[in-house]
Amino acid sequence: MDKTMVAVFPQKHLTDIAEWHRMGEAGIFPPETRMELIEGEILHMAPIGFNHAGHVTRLTRHFFRLLDDTISIRSQNPIQLGDLSEPEPDLVLVKPDADDYTTRHPEATDVLLLVEVSDSTLRFDRTQKLRLYATHGITEYWIVNLIDNCLEVYRQPQDGDYLDKSVLTKADSINLVALPEIQVSVASIL
């Protein structure tokens, strides 16, 4: 009698958006917990520090001054990317929605600009989040890099990466791809 053991390896359980929402509705996670669903995995996010929070406020205030009320400005609210991801970027400019997104979260096709403010999460934002956003066709992704005091701009998504990458300093200004009439002074958001 052959008693050969077959190796069995544990498998990840990937969570989809529907299951993620049911967990939230059931109160499985404490309300103060910062978590995001990224590519089917539930990730605990770093606490928001003073510098990060202040830059998100500065960025949001700046875009409120630049834009009229036809563009929705969402700060640290979810967007839905496919069936396995619901990140909460620091700032997203989205197309207008008749219900102000009260019946659904914005999707990639709604996004005009997506911004992450990065200090402790810089590597993650440059790799996993960048790949996620490019894969889902987010046309313009910015990283407000608080470590190097610069703005990283990613445009032209293709095959999980961005073809156009640039780094701007406080001396620079930039026009948005989706809203070319809008010019942002980098100094005003750093």
N, C-alpha and C positions, 0 to 999 in steps of 0.2 A: 504494500500500500504506500503510495507516494504522498508524503506530507510536505510538499514544497509550498512555501509561503509566497503569496503574490503580494508585492509591495503596493500599498494604497496610500496615495498622498492626499492630504486635506485640500479641499477646493474652496476658493473664495465664493461667497454668496454675493453676487452683484445685485444691488437694489435698483429698481426702476423708479421712475417718477411717481407712478400710482402708489407703490408700496411706501415710498418716502413720504408722500402726503398722508397716507393712512397712519404712519408712525407719528407724524406731527400732530394729527388730529387726536390720536389716542394719548397724547401727552407723555410719550416714552422718554423724551429728552427734556431735561430741566430748561425752563424758558430762557435762562441767562446763558445757556451753552451756545457757542458760536460754531455752527457746523454747516458744511456745504456738501452737496452730492456732486461728485466729479467722476465722470466715467463709471458710474455704478457703485463707487466706493463712498462711504460716509467719512468725511475728513473733519477732524477737530481743527478749527482755525485758531491762530494765535490771538490773544487778547489785543484789543486796539489800544495803543499807547497814546500819549498826549500829542506828540509830533504828528503821528499818522492822523489822528482825529482832527487836529487843527488844519492840516493840509486838505482833508476831505471837505471841511467846512469852507475853506478858502476857494477851493475848486468849484464847489457847488454855488457859492455866492457869485463867483466870477461869471459862470455860465448863466445864472439868472439875470445878470446885467446885460449880457450879450444877446440873449434870445428872447423872442416874443413867446406868448403862451401857446403857440401852435406846436412847439416842440416840448415833449415831456422830459423833465430832468428827474432821474431816479437815482437816489443815493443809498447804497448798501441794501438794495432790494433784489429779489431773485429775478433771473431770466431763465427761460427754459431752452436748453440746447439738446434737442433730440429726446430720446426716452430715458437716458441715463445720467443727465447732468442738469443741475440747477444751481449754478454758482450765484454769489451775491457780490458783484463787482462794486467797487467804491463809488463809481459814477457811470451812468449810462444815459446817453441822449437817445431817445426813441421817437419814432414817428407818432403822430397823434393817433389816438384810439377813441372811438365814440363813447366808450364807457370808462375812459381813463384807466384801463387795465384793471378794472374791478372784477372782471369775469375770467381773466386769464393772466398769466405772466407774459411779458414780451418774449418773442422768439428772435432768432438770429436775423430774420428778414426785417424785423422792426428796428434793429439797432443801427443808429447813425454813427455813434462813437462810443467806445467802451474804454474806461480808464480804471487802472488799479494803482493805488498809492502804495509804494513798496519800501519797506525797511527790512524787517525780519523775514519777510516772505519773498524777497527779491529773486532768489534762485527758482523758487516754485513758480512765480509769475512769469519768469523768462523761459521756463521749460514746459511744465505740464499745462499751465493755464494758456500760454501762448499757443501750444499745439491744439488745445481744445477750441480756442477761439478761431484759429485759422481753419481747422477742420470743418467748423460750422459756418465758415464764410463771413465772419465779422470783418467788415471791410477796413476798419481803422481801429487799432488797439494802441493805447498809450500806457506807458508805465511812468508814473511820477516817481523817479528813483531818488529817494531821500538819502541813500548812502553816498552816492556820487554827485548829488545835487544837480541832476539833469533830467531831461524829458526824453524817454526812448519812444520812438514812433515806429509803428509797424503797420504796413499797408500792403495791399495786393496779396490776399491769402491764396495759397495754392498747395495742395498735397500736405496739409498739416503744418505748414510754415508760411512765413511772409517773404515775398520776393523783395520788397522795399523796406529797408531798415535804416533808421537814422537816429542820431543822438544830438539833441539840441541843448544849448546852454541858456542862461538868463539873457544873453544878448540877442537871442533869436526870437522870431515870431513864426507862426504857422497858420495856414488856412486849412479848414476841415475839408476832407474829400466830399462828403455828402452835403455840406453847406459851405461852398467855396467863398461865399461873401463874408463868412465869419472868420476873423483873424484873431488869434490868441497870442498874446505876448507871454513868452515862457516865464519871464520874471514875475508876472502877475499870479502865477500858480505855484511857483517854487517858493 
